[in-house]
Amino acid sequence: KRAAFSSMNFENILTWETEADTPPGTVFDVQYKQYGEKVWLNKRECQSITQPFCNLTRETENFMEHYYARVRA
């Protein structure tokens, strides 16, 4: 819920909120893609994670492009 990019110290971090009734131990998978691409790519380091954030700096380093990201619980 409310997934959004934030840029701090030249890093692009995807953060999201969880629902109040999200069970403990729920894991998240993060995917991203560049605007215009059809295929979502898995962020390898952000598969089956429990924290509500993921560093996508390397995947979104071209500041002239637009990117999408999504999270699945």
N, C-alpha and C positions, 0 to 999 in steps of 0.2 A: 504494500500500500504506500502510495506517495514516494515512489522511487525517484530520485533526483541526483544529478551530478553536482558536486561542489568542488571548487578548485581552491586548494590551499597550498602554499609553498611549492608552486609549479607541479602539483600532483592533482590528478582528476580522480576523485573518490565517489563511487556510487553508494548512496545510503538509502535506506528504506525503513519504514515503520512496520511493526508487526501488530496484528490484532490482539486485543486484550485476552482473547480466549485461545491464543496460539499455544499448543501443548509444549511443555518443556522438552528440549531435545530435538525440536523441529530443525531440519536442515534446509539450506537454501542452495540453489544453483543459479549462477549468473551467466547470461548470454549477452552478446553485443553485436552490433553491425554498423557499418558505415551507411549513411544516407544513400539510397538508390540501390543498395545490395539486397538480394532476395534471401540469402542464407544467413541464419543466425549462427554465430560462432560461440563455442563454450570458452569461458575464461577458466583455464585449467586449474589455477590456484584457488578458484572460488566455486568449486563444486563440493557439495555436501558440507558446507560450512555452517556454523551456528551463529556467528556474529552478523549484525545487520549492516555490513559495509563491505566494499570490495574496491581495491585499488586497480583502476583501469588506465593508468597513466600511459603505459607502453602502447596500449591498444588505441588510444585516442590522442596521440602526440601531435598529429597534424592539425594545428589550430584553425586551418582554413577549411576543414571539413566539418560536417555535422554527423553526430553519432547517436545511436539509440542503444539502450540497454534494457534488459528485463530480468526479473527475478521470479523464480518458481520455488514454492515451498513443497 
